[in-house]
Amino acid sequence: MLRRPHDCDRCGTTIAPGDEYAAVDGIAPDGELRALLCVECAAALSRFLDGA
């Protein structure tokens, strides 16, 4: 849960405490990847990963 507002790492929309969001953790070739995404960007990522 967020304790303070954060910007979506993809589009910059502010994610406020209490809003739904996606937290993405992964391993990239150049190191660790961590991102907070708004609902719309999380949906776009899901579609991309599903090949849609």
Biopython code that builds the backbone (N, CA, C, O; Angstrom):
import numpy as np
from Bio.PDB.StructureBuilder import StructureBuilder

atoms = [
    (1, "MET", "N", (0.841, -1.172, 0.000)),
    (1, "MET", "CA", (0.000, 0.000, 0.000)),
    (1, "MET", "C", (0.892, 1.243, 0.000)),
    (1, "MET", "O", (1.901, 1.310, 0.701)),
    (2, "LEU", "N", (0.491, 2.208, -0.796)),
    (2, "LEU", "CA", (1.245, 3.455, -0.862)),
    (2, "LEU", "C", (0.939, 4.332, 0.343)),
    (2, "LEU", "O", (-0.204, 4.419, 0.789)),
    (3, "ARG", "N", (1.963, 4.971, 0.856)),
    (3, "ARG", "CA", (1.788, 5.900, 1.974)),
    (3, "ARG", "C", (1.798, 7.347, 1.515)),
    (3, "ARG", "O", (1.365, 8.243, 2.239)),
    (4, "ARG", "N", (2.302, 7.570, 0.291)),
    (4, "ARG", "CA", (2.328, 8.916, -0.280)),
    (4, "ARG", "C", (2.147, 8.782, -1.787)),
    (4, "ARG", "O", (2.375, 7.705, -2.340)),
    (5, "PRO", "N", (1.744, 9.849, -2.457)),
    (5, "PRO", "CA", (1.547, 9.765, -3.907)),
    (5, "PRO", "C", (2.848, 9.427, -4.646)),
    (5, "PRO", "O", (3.936, 9.836, -4.241)),
    (6, "HIS", "N", (2.704, 8.677, -5.730)),
    (6, "HIS", "CA", (3.816, 8.334, -6.624)),
    (6, "HIS", "C", (3.331, 8.527, -8.053)),
    (6, "HIS", "O", (2.135, 8.428, -8.327)),
    (7, "ASP", "N", (4.247, 8.799, -8.948)),
    (7, "ASP", "CA", (3.895, 8.893, -10.362)),
    (7, "ASP", "C", (4.062, 7.533, -11.020)),
    (7, "ASP", "O", (4.977, 6.778, -10.691)),
    (8, "CYS", "N", (3.160, 7.228, -11.964)),
    (8, "CYS", "CA", (3.289, 6.023, -12.777)),
    (8, "CYS", "C", (4.606, 6.120, -13.535)),
    (8, "CYS", "O", (4.905, 7.155, -14.132)),
    (9, "ASP", "N", (5.392, 5.053, -13.514)),
    (9, "ASP", "CA", (6.691, 5.062, -14.181)),
    (9, "ASP", "C", (6.575, 5.075, -15.701)),
    (9, "ASP", "O", (7.563, 5.343, -16.385)),
    (10, "ARG", "N", (5.404, 4.796, -16.240)),
    (10, "ARG", "CA", (5.245, 4.787, -17.701)),
    (10, "ARG", "C", (4.647, 6.085, -18.221)),
    (10, "ARG", "O", (5.182, 6.668, -19.164)),
    (11, "CYS", "N", (3.540, 6.555, -17.626)),
    (11, "CYS", "CA", (2.838, 7.719, -18.189)),
    (11, "CYS", "C", (2.896, 8.962, -17.314)),
    (11, "CYS", "O", (2.569, 10.054, -17.779)),
    (12, "GLY", "N", (3.304, 8.819, -16.057)),
    (12, "GLY", "CA", (3.424, 9.974, -15.175)),
    (12, "GLY", "C", (2.176, 10.330, -14.391)),
    (12, "GLY", "O", (2.205, 11.268, -13.595)),
    (13, "THR", "N", (1.076, 9.606, -14.592)),
    (13, "THR", "CA", (-0.142, 9.857, -13.821)),
    (13, "THR", "C", (0.141, 9.656, -12.338)),
    (13, "THR", "O", (0.818, 8.701, -11.957)),
    (14, "THR", "N", (-0.372, 10.546, -11.504)),
    (14, "THR", "CA", (-0.164, 10.418, -10.065)),
    (14, "THR", "C", (-1.033, 9.298, -9.504)),
    (14, "THR", "O", (-2.237, 9.246, -9.752)),
    (15, "ILE", "N", (-0.411, 8.412, -8.753)),
    (15, "ILE", "CA", (-1.099, 7.326, -8.060)),
    (15, "ILE", "C", (-1.163, 7.730, -6.594)),
    (15, "ILE", "O", (-0.134, 7.838, -5.927)),
    (16, "ALA", "N", (-2.367, 7.951, -6.100)),
    (16, "ALA", "CA", (-2.560, 8.405, -4.724)),
    (16, "ALA", "C", (-2.744, 7.209, -3.794)),
    (16, "ALA", "O", (-3.181, 6.145, -4.231)),
    (17, "PRO", "N", (-2.410, 7.381, -2.508)),
    (17, "PRO", "CA", (-2.703, 6.321, -1.545)),
    (17, "PRO", "C", (-4.188, 5.945, -1.630)),
    (17, "PRO", "O", (-5.049, 6.824, -1.665)),
    (18, "GLY", "N", (-4.479, 4.671, -1.662)),
    (18, "GLY", "CA", (-5.855, 4.195, -1.787)),
    (18, "GLY", "C", (-6.247, 3.861, -3.216)),
    (18, "GLY", "O", (-7.213, 3.129, -3.428)),
    (19, "ASP", "N", (-5.515, 4.385, -4.210)),
    (19, "ASP", "CA", (-5.778, 4.052, -5.610)),
    (19, "ASP", "C", (-5.268, 2.647, -5.914)),
    (19, "ASP", "O", (-4.343, 2.159, -5.266)),
    (20, "GLU", "N", (-5.876, 2.006, -6.901)),
    (20, "GLU", "CA", (-5.348, 0.735, -7.384)),
    (20, "GLU", "C", (-4.129, 1.016, -8.245)),
    (20, "GLU", "O", (-4.068, 2.044, -8.920)),
    (21, "TYR", "N", (-3.156, 0.109, -8.227)),
    (21, "TYR", "CA", (-1.937, 0.252, -9.022)),
    (21, "TYR", "C", (-1.291, -1.111, -9.162)),
    (21, "TYR", "O", (-1.696, -2.069, -8.503)),
    (22, "ALA", "N", (-0.289, -1.197, -10.018)),
    (22, "ALA", "CA", (0.485, -2.425, -10.171)),
    (22, "ALA", "C", (1.918, -2.147, -9.751)),
    (22, "ALA", "O", (2.482, -1.106, -10.085)),
    (23, "ALA", "N", (2.494, -3.074, -9.026)),
    (23, "ALA", "CA", (3.909, -3.013, -8.664)),
    (23, "ALA", "C", (4.601, -4.138, -9.424)),
    (23, "ALA", "O", (4.252, -5.308, -9.266)),
    (24, "VAL", "N", (5.580, -3.783, -10.248)),
    (24, "VAL", "CA", (6.269, -4.751, -11.095)),
    (24, "VAL", "C", (7.714, -4.870, -10.633)),
    (24, "VAL", "O", (8.434, -3.873, -10.568)),
    (25, "ASP", "N", (8.134, -6.075, -10.318)),
    (25, "ASP", "CA", (9.528, -6.367, -9.981)),
    (25, "ASP", "C", (10.032, -7.384, -10.996)),
    (25, "ASP", "O", (9.355, -8.369, -11.291)),
    (26, "GLY", "N", (11.202, -7.142, -11.515)),
    (26, "GLY", "CA", (11.770, -8.075, -12.482)),
    (26, "GLY", "C", (13.276, -7.939, -12.540)),
    (26, "GLY", "O", (13.871, -7.097, -11.867)),
    (27, "ILE", "N", (13.872, -8.773, -13.348)),
    (27, "ILE", "CA", (15.317, -8.738, -13.545)),
    (27, "ILE", "C", (15.570, -8.397, -15.011)),
    (27, "ILE", "O", (15.124, -9.111, -15.910)),
    (28, "ALA", "N", (16.278, -7.317, -15.239)),
    (28, "ALA", "CA", (16.666, -6.893, -16.585)),
    (28, "ALA", "C", (18.148, -7.211, -16.779)),
    (28, "ALA", "O", (18.868, -7.386, -15.796)),
    (29, "PRO", "N", (18.618, -7.290, -18.026)),
    (29, "PRO", "CA", (20.031, -7.602, -18.264)),
    (29, "PRO", "C", (20.991, -6.658, -17.547)),
    (29, "PRO", "O", (22.076, -7.065, -17.134)),
    (30, "ASP", "N", (20.588, -5.402, -17.402)),
    (30, "ASP", "CA", (21.481, -4.432, -16.760)),
    (30, "ASP", "C", (21.178, -4.224, -15.279)),
    (30, "ASP", "O", (21.697, -3.289, -14.668)),
    (31, "GLY", "N", (20.353, -5.076, -14.702)),
    (31, "GLY", "CA", (20.071, -4.967, -13.272)),
    (31, "GLY", "C", (18.603, -5.150, -12.950)),
    (31, "GLY", "O", (17.810, -5.594, -13.781)),
    (32, "GLU", "N", (18.268, -4.801, -11.739)),
    (32, "GLU", "CA", (16.923, -4.979, -11.217)),
    (32, "GLU", "C", (15.970, -3.946, -11.808)),
    (32, "GLU", "O", (16.358, -2.803, -12.048)),
    (33, "LEU", "N", (14.740, -4.345, -12.039)),
    (33, "LEU", "CA", (13.705, -3.465, -12.564)),
    (33, "LEU", "C", (12.575, -3.401, -11.552)),
    (33, "LEU", "O", (12.041, -4.435, -11.152)),
    (34, "ARG", "N", (12.210, -2.210, -11.137)),
    (34, "ARG", "CA", (11.068, -2.016, -10.248)),
    (34, "ARG", "C", (10.261, -0.862, -10.798)),
    (34, "ARG", "O", (10.819, 0.174, -11.159)),
    (35, "ALA", "N", (8.945, -1.033, -10.866)),
    (35, "ALA", "CA", (8.095, 0.019, -11.416)),
    (35, "ALA", "C", (6.741, 0.001, -10.736)),
    (35, "ALA", "O", (6.220, -1.054, -10.374)),
    (36, "LEU", "N", (6.178, 1.192, -10.568)),
    (36, "LEU", "CA", (4.792, 1.349, -10.152)),
    (36, "LEU", "C", (4.020, 1.828, -11.370)),
    (36, "LEU", "O", (4.417, 2.792, -12.024)),
    (37, "LEU", "N", (2.915, 1.153, -11.675)),
    (37, "LEU", "CA", (2.118, 1.492, -12.842)),
    (37, "LEU", "C", (0.686, 1.790, -12.449)),
    (37, "LEU", "O", (0.133, 1.146, -11.557)),
    (38, "CYS", "N", (0.078, 2.775, -13.121)),
    (38, "CYS", "CA", (-1.343, 3.045, -12.924)),
    (38, "CYS", "C", (-2.132, 1.887, -13.541)),
    (38, "CYS", "O", (-1.558, 1.041, -14.226)),
    (39, "VAL", "N", (-3.420, 1.850, -13.305)),
    (39, "VAL", "CA", (-4.261, 0.751, -13.779)),
    (39, "VAL", "C", (-4.222, 0.644, -15.304)),
    (39, "VAL", "O", (-4.136, -0.460, -15.843)),
    (40, "GLU", "N", (-4.286, 1.778, -16.002)),
    (40, "GLU", "CA", (-4.289, 1.754, -17.465)),
    (40, "GLU", "C", (-2.974, 1.207, -18.020)),
    (40, "GLU", "O", (-2.987, 0.405, -18.954)),
    (41, "CYS", "N", (-1.848, 1.628, -17.462)),
    (41, "CYS", "CA", (-0.550, 1.137, -17.933)),
    (41, "CYS", "C", (-0.346, -0.325, -17.561)),
    (41, "CYS", "O", (0.283, -1.071, -18.311)),
    (42, "ALA", "N", (-0.867, -0.744, -16.418)),
    (42, "ALA", "CA", (-0.787, -2.155, -16.033)),
    (42, "ALA", "C", (-1.580, -3.010, -17.016)),
    (42, "ALA", "O", (-1.144, -4.101, -17.383)),
    (43, "ALA", "N", (-2.743, -2.520, -17.442)),
    (43, "ALA", "CA", (-3.547, -3.250, -18.423)),
    (43, "ALA", "C", (-2.814, -3.333, -19.760)),
    (43, "ALA", "O", (-2.837, -4.375, -20.414)),
    (44, "ALA", "N", (-2.164, -2.241, -20.172)),
    (44, "ALA", "CA", (-1.397, -2.242, -21.422)),
    (44, "ALA", "C", (-0.240, -3.239, -21.341)),
    (44, "ALA", "O", (0.030, -3.951, -22.308)),
    (45, "LEU", "N", (0.436, -3.293, -20.210)),
    (45, "LEU", "CA", (1.527, -4.252, -20.024)),
    (45, "LEU", "C", (0.999, -5.685, -20.096)),
    (45, "LEU", "O", (1.625, -6.545, -20.714)),
    (46, "SER", "N", (-0.136, -5.941, -19.476)),
    (46, "SER", "CA", (-0.729, -7.285, -19.514)),
    (46, "SER", "C", (-1.066, -7.691, -20.944)),
    (46, "SER", "O", (-0.801, -8.823, -21.348)),
    (47, "ARG", "N", (-1.656, -6.759, -21.720)),
    (47, "ARG", "CA", (-1.977, -7.058, -23.120)),
    (47, "ARG", "C", (-0.699, -7.350, -23.911)),
    (47, "ARG", "O", (-0.665, -8.281, -24.716)),
    (48, "PHE", "N", (0.347, -6.557, -23.684)),
    (48, "PHE", "CA", (1.619, -6.765, -24.373)),
    (48, "PHE", "C", (2.197, -8.142, -24.042)),
    (48, "PHE", "O", (2.629, -8.866, -24.938)),
    (49, "LEU", "N", (2.205, -8.497, -22.772)),
    (49, "LEU", "CA", (2.767, -9.782, -22.356)),
    (49, "LEU", "C", (1.940, -10.957, -22.864)),
    (49, "LEU", "O", (2.469, -12.046, -23.083)),
    (50, "ASP", "N", (0.632, -10.734, -23.051)),
    (50, "ASP", "CA", (-0.240, -11.778, -23.594)),
    (50, "ASP", "C", (-0.137, -11.885, -25.113)),
    (50, "ASP", "O", (-0.717, -12.790, -25.713)),
    (51, "GLY", "N", (0.604, -10.958, -25.738)),
    (51, "GLY", "CA", (0.764, -10.982, -27.184)),
    (51, "GLY", "C", (-0.370, -10.331, -27.942)),
    (51, "GLY", "O", (-0.508, -10.527, -29.149)),
    (52, "ALA", "N", (-1.179, -9.561, -27.246)),
    (52, "ALA", "CA", (-2.324, -8.909, -27.912)),
    (52, "ALA", "C", (-1.938, -7.576, -28.499)),
    (52, "ALA", "O", (-2.777, -6.897, -29.092)),
]
sb = StructureBuilder()
sb.init_structure("model")
sb.init_model(0)
sb.init_chain("A")
sb.init_seg("    ")
for serial, (resi, resn, name, xyz) in enumerate(atoms, 1):
    if name == "N":
        sb.init_residue(resn, " ", resi, " ")
    sb.init_atom(name, np.array(xyz, "f"), 0.0, 1.0, " ", f" {name:<3s}", serial, name[0])
structure = sb.get_structure()
